[in-house]
Amino acid sequence: MTYKPICLILVSSLLLTGCWDRKELNEIALVRGIGIDMLENGQIEISVEISVPKTPSGAGSETEGTALGSGGITLPIVRTGRGVTIPDALEKLQKVVPRKIFWGHTEVIIINEKLAKTGLRDKMDYFVRNPRFRLHAYVFITKGKAKDMLGLETSLYSPSEVLSDFSEETVMLHVTLINLLDMLNSGDVSIPMIKKVPPQKKSKPEQTIPFILESAIFKDDKMVGTIDDKLTRGVKWIQNDIEESQVTVHTKNGNGYISMTLLRAETTLEPVIKDNKWKMIIKAHTEDDIIMNESQMNLKDPKNIIIIEKELEGKLKARLQNTLDKVQKEYRADIFGFGEAFHRKYPKQWNESKNHWDDIYPNLEVEYDIHANVLRTGAGSAH
């Protein structure tokens, strides 16, 4: 009898890794969303949306955890803890949740406007430094209480899932926790802002859209104002982050409207310092297809295409100018990276003037160099 096979089995068993510290799903509370509010007394309130799957009727009893099967329906519940600091509030929160809180599935972090106006850097720094939290969770600001946003009724999805899907849309700003801290450390920022939509008459809660998206503008770490979705698109253009767009122009010659869809776009910033005068040139190039022609213009005539391109250039310039009027002139927030562009191209002049950037930036001359190209006019008739 040989002992070689037995020895091999014993050695192999020593190499197997166990799961002695693994937490079963029914032992933890999976957090999908985090809400942070500042109360009237200055305390911090942390709320969490916890996923609790419910077995469909007739399939058995209710169980807690995450809906893993195709038949599970995820029902969010909200729990809250209050404290003088974020760590203190989190400790109080764990006391009201019977299971160990697991943060690794967090999709969104919602911050109340009142708290945002006091500054975000230190508060977000805590979440980044703590390895328990997911760095790629999307960040939002809300006009109302963050706790209330997590508890909204929606169809099919939980509030956190709805907001996560919104963030994936290319037409909206999308800011993750790690992105936010990087931006706060280097300059001013803009963050998606949400608020509840009043329910329509005779509609059920689950049939309403729970959120309106705007953008919150931050200067020196503190929220200073908001912009609507149209100006947000202008921000994305200047930041070279535009991927999807449809534009309709009115042509005087054709006495009607022409709609186009974006194929490609690129925006670059060219800082210029000449005779001690600072200027920013915004260069934008866009390529579009015509998708609808309600005018009388003959689209087979190259001269008419040039007219349409000029109309498109003018509309884009107006959008960018309206965005700068609000963000640069009124809020005085450099969310576009103008300062960083000057720093890269003119490091000596920047180091000499960076302490006066808050005076230079609002009065900075901005010039536009915009070129639009219509590539295809569609397969329809000539007009």
C-alpha positions in Angstrom: 0.0 0.0 0.0 1.4 3.4 -0.9 0.8 6.6 1.0 1.5 8.9 -1.9 -2.2 9.5 -2.9 -3.1 10.2 0.7 -0.3 12.7 1.1 -1.3 14.5 -2.1 -4.9 14.8 -0.7 -3.7 16.2 2.6 -1.4 18.8 1.0 -4.1 19.9 -1.5 -6.5 20.5 1.4 -4.1 22.9 3.0 -4.0 25.0 -0.1 -7.8 25.5 -0.2 -9.1 28.9 0.9 -12.1 29.0 3.2 -14.8 31.6 3.7 -14.6 31.8 7.4 -15.2 35.6 7.4 -17.8 35.7 4.7 -21.1 37.4 5.5 -24.3 35.7 4.3 -26.8 37.9 2.6 -29.3 37.3 5.3 -26.8 38.7 7.8 -26.2 42.1 6.2 -28.1 45.2 5.1 -27.3 46.2 1.5 -27.3 50.0 1.1 -28.3 51.3 -2.3 -28.4 55.0 -1.5 -27.1 57.5 1.1 -28.8 60.7 2.0 -27.0 63.5 4.0 -29.0 66.3 5.6 -28.2 69.1 8.0 -30.8 69.7 10.6 -31.9 73.0 12.2 -29.8 72.4 15.3 -26.7 71.8 13.1 -26.6 68.0 13.5 -26.0 65.7 10.6 -28.7 63.2 9.6 -27.6 60.2 7.6 -30.3 58.2 5.9 -29.8 55.0 3.9 -32.0 53.1 1.4 -31.7 49.4 2.1 -32.8 46.8 -0.4 -35.2 44.2 1.0 -36.6 41.7 -1.6 -40.1 40.5 -1.3 -41.1 37.1 -2.6 -44.1 37.4 -5.1 -47.4 36.4 -3.6 -47.9 32.6 -3.6 -44.2 31.9 -3.8 -43.6 31.7 -0.1 -42.9 34.0 2.8 -41.0 37.3 2.7 -37.3 37.3 3.1 -34.7 40.0 3.5 -31.6 40.6 1.5 -31.1 41.3 -2.2 -33.5 40.2 -4.9 -31.3 37.7 -6.7 -33.9 35.8 -8.7 -35.9 37.0 -11.7 -39.1 36.9 -9.7 -38.0 39.1 -6.8 -39.3 42.6 -6.3 -36.9 44.9 -4.5 -38.7 47.0 -1.9 -36.5 49.8 -0.4 -36.7 50.8 3.3 -35.1 53.9 4.8 -33.3 54.1 8.1 -31.8 57.2 9.8 -29.1 58.1 12.3 -28.3 61.5 13.7 -25.0 62.9 15.2 -22.8 65.9 15.5 -20.5 64.6 12.8 -20.9 62.1 9.9 -19.0 59.3 11.8 -21.2 59.9 14.9 -24.4 59.8 12.7 -23.2 56.5 11.1 -22.6 55.0 14.5 -26.2 55.9 15.6 -27.5 54.6 12.3 -26.0 51.1 12.8 -27.8 51.0 16.2 -31.2 51.1 14.5 -30.3 48.6 11.8 -30.3 45.0 13.2 -27.9 43.7 10.6 -24.4 44.8 9.7 -24.5 47.6 7.1 -22.8 46.8 3.9 -21.8 49.9 1.8 -20.2 48.2 -1.2 -23.3 48.4 -3.4 -24.1 52.1 -2.8 -25.2 53.6 -6.1 -25.9 57.2 -5.1 -25.2 59.8 -2.5 -27.7 62.6 -2.1 -26.7 65.8 -0.3 -29.2 68.4 1.0 -28.8 72.0 -0.4 -28.5 73.5 3.1 -25.5 71.2 3.8 -24.0 71.9 0.4 -23.9 75.6 1.1 -21.7 75.1 4.1 -19.0 73.2 2.1 -18.5 69.7 0.8 -14.7 68.9 0.7 -14.3 67.7 4.3 -17.5 65.7 4.3 -16.8 64.0 1.0 -13.2 63.4 2.1 -14.5 61.1 4.9 -16.3 58.9 2.4 -13.3 58.7 0.1 -10.8 57.8 2.9 -13.1 55.1 4.4 -12.5 51.8 2.4 -16.1 50.7 3.1 -17.7 53.2 0.7 -18.0 52.8 -3.0 -15.9 55.5 -4.8 -17.9 55.3 -8.0 -21.3 56.1 -6.4 -23.0 59.0 -8.2 -23.4 62.3 -6.2 -26.5 64.6 -6.3 -27.7 67.7 -4.6 -31.3 68.1 -3.6 -33.5 71.1 -2.7 -35.5 69.1 -0.3 -34.5 66.6 2.4 -32.2 63.9 1.1 -34.1 61.4 3.3 -37.3 62.2 1.5 -35.8 61.5 -1.9 -34.7 58.0 -0.8 -38.3 57.2 0.3 -40.1 58.1 -2.9 -42.3 55.5 -4.6 -41.4 54.7 -8.1 -42.4 52.1 -10.6 -40.2 49.0 -11.0 -37.0 50.6 -9.6 -35.9 52.0 -6.3 -35.1 55.8 -6.1 -31.4 55.0 -6.0 -31.6 52.9 -9.2 -33.6 55.6 -11.0 -31.0 58.2 -10.2 -28.2 55.8 -11.2 -29.9 55.3 -14.5 -30.2 59.1 -14.9 -26.5 59.5 -14.4 -25.7 57.0 -17.2 -27.6 59.3 -19.7 -25.0 61.2 -21.8 -27.2 64.3 -21.8 -26.8 64.9 -18.1 -23.9 65.7 -15.8 -22.5 62.6 -14.1 -20.3 63.1 -11.0 -19.0 60.2 -8.9 -17.6 60.5 -5.4 -14.0 60.2 -6.5 -14.5 62.6 -9.4 -16.0 65.1 -7.0 -13.2 65.1 -4.6 -10.6 65.5 -7.4 -12.6 68.5 -8.8 -13.0 70.1 -5.4 -9.2 69.9 -4.8 -8.5 71.5 -8.1 -11.2 74.1 -8.6 -15.0 74.9 -8.7 -17.5 72.2 -9.6 -21.0 71.6 -10.9 -23.1 68.7 -9.6 -26.5 67.3 -10.8 -29.4 68.7 -8.7 -32.7 66.9 -8.2 -36.1 67.8 -6.8 -39.5 66.0 -6.6 -42.0 66.5 -9.3 -45.5 67.3 -8.0 -47.8 64.4 -8.8 -50.3 64.9 -11.6 -54.0 64.9 -10.7 -55.6 61.5 -10.4 -52.2 59.8 -10.9 -50.8 57.1 -8.6 -47.5 57.7 -6.9 -45.8 55.0 -8.9 -46.9 56.5 -12.1 -45.1 59.9 -11.5 -41.6 60.9 -12.4 -39.8 61.6 -9.1 -37.0 63.8 -10.1 -36.2 67.0 -12.1 -32.5 67.4 -13.0 -30.7 70.8 -12.9 -27.2 71.6 -11.8 -25.8 73.0 -8.6 -22.8 75.4 -9.0 -20.1 75.4 -6.4 -17.4 78.1 -5.8 -14.7 77.6 -3.3 -16.3 74.3 -2.1 -19.7 75.9 -1.4 -22.9 75.9 -3.4 -23.7 79.4 -4.8 -26.6 78.8 -7.2 -28.2 76.6 -9.8 -28.6 76.4 -13.6 -31.3 74.7 -15.7 -31.0 71.9 -18.1 -30.4 74.1 -21.1 -27.4 75.9 -19.5 -26.2 72.5 -18.2 -25.9 71.5 -21.9 -23.8 74.6 -22.4 -21.5 73.5 -19.6 -21.1 70.1 -21.2 -20.2 71.7 -24.5 -17.5 73.9 -22.9 -16.2 70.9 -20.9 -16.0 68.9 -24.2 -18.4 66.4 -22.7 -21.2 66.6 -25.2 -22.1 63.2 -26.8 -25.8 63.5 -27.7 -27.7 66.5 -28.9 -30.6 67.5 -31.2 -30.9 71.1 -32.3 -33.7 72.8 -34.2 -33.0 76.1 -36.1 -35.4 78.5 -37.7 -34.4 79.6 -41.2 -35.6 83.0 -42.3 -35.0 82.2 -46.0 -36.9 78.9 -45.8 -39.6 80.2 -43.4 -39.6 77.1 -41.3 -37.7 74.8 -38.9 -34.9 72.3 -39.6 -33.9 69.8 -36.9 -30.5 68.1 -36.7 -28.9 65.4 -34.6 -25.3 65.5 -33.4 -22.8 63.0 -34.9 -19.5 64.2 -33.5 -18.4 67.2 -31.4 -15.2 68.5 -30.0 -14.4 71.6 -27.9 -11.0 72.9 -27.0 -9.9 75.8 -24.8 -7.2 78.1 -26.1 -5.9 80.6 -23.5 -4.2 83.7 -24.8 -2.2 86.3 -22.9 -1.1 89.3 -25.0 0.0 92.7 -23.8 -0.9 91.6 -20.3 -4.5 91.0 -21.4 -6.0 87.6 -20.7 -8.5 86.0 -23.2 -10.0 82.6 -23.6 -10.9 81.3 -27.1 -13.5 78.5 -27.1 -13.1 76.4 -30.3 -16.0 74.1 -31.1 -16.5 71.8 -34.0 -19.7 69.9 -34.7 -20.9 67.5 -37.3 -24.6 66.9 -37.7 -27.2 65.2 -39.8 -30.5 66.8 -40.8 -33.4 64.6 -39.5 -36.4 66.9 -40.3 -37.1 69.7 -42.7 -40.2 71.7 -42.2 -39.0 74.7 -44.2 -39.2 75.5 -47.9 -35.4 75.2 -48.4 -34.0 73.0 -51.1 -31.5 70.9 -49.2 -29.8 69.8 -52.4 -28.6 73.4 -52.9 -25.1 73.8 -51.3 -25.8 77.4 -50.6 -28.7 76.5 -48.4 -26.6 74.0 -46.5 -24.1 76.9 -45.7 -27.0 79.0 -44.4 -28.2 76.2 -42.1 -24.6 75.7 -40.8 -24.4 79.4 -40.0 -27.7 79.2 -38.2 -26.4 76.2 -36.2 -23.2 78.0 -35.3 -25.1 81.0 -34.1 -27.4 79.0 -31.9 -24.5 77.2 -30.3 -22.7 80.5 -29.7 -25.8 81.9 -28.0 -26.1 78.8 -25.8 -22.4 79.1 -24.7 -22.8 82.8 -24.1 -25.9 82.4 -22.0 -24.1 79.7 -19.9 -21.1 82.0 -19.3 -23.3 85.0 -18.4 -24.8 82.9 -15.6 -21.8 80.9 -14.4 -18.8 83.2 -15.1 -20.4 86.6 -14.7 -23.1 86.0 -12.0 -21.7 83.1 -9.9 -18.0 83.8 -10.7 -17.4 80.0 -10.6 -14.7 78.5 -12.8 -16.3 75.1 -13.4 -15.0 75.0 -17.0 -11.3 74.7 -16.2 -10.2 78.1 -17.6 -7.7 78.6 -14.8 -6.2 75.2 -15.4 -5.8 75.9 -19.1 -3.9 79.1 -18.4 -1.8 77.2 -15.8 -0.7 74.7 -18.4 0.1 77.1 -21.2 1.4 80.0 -19.2 2.9 78.6 -15.9 5.0 81.7 -15.1 2.2 84.2 -15.6 -0.2 81.9 -13.8 2.0 81.6 -10.7 2.3 85.4 -10.6 -1.4 86.0 -11.0 -3.2 83.0 -9.5 -3.9 84.8 -6.2 -5.9 87.3 -8.2 -7.7 84.8 -10.4 -11.0 85.5 -8.6 -10.7 89.1 -10.0 -9.4 88.1 -13.4 -11.9 85.3 -14.2 -15.3 87.2 -14.0 -14.0 89.8 -16.4 -12.1 87.5 -18.7 -12.8 88.1 -22.4 -14.2 85.1 -24.2 -14.0 84.6 -27.9 -15.8 81.9 -30.0 -14.4 80.0 -32.9 -17.3 77.7 -33.9 -17.6 75.6 -37.0 -20.6 73.4 -37.9 -20.8 70.9 -40.7 -24.0 69.3 -42.1 -22.9 65.9 -43.4 -26.2 64.4 -44.6 -29.5 65.9 -45.4 -31.6 62.7 -45.2 -33.1 60.4 -47.7 -36.4 62.3 -48.2 -37.4 64.9 -50.7 -35.3 67.9 -51.7 -36.9 70.3 -49.3 
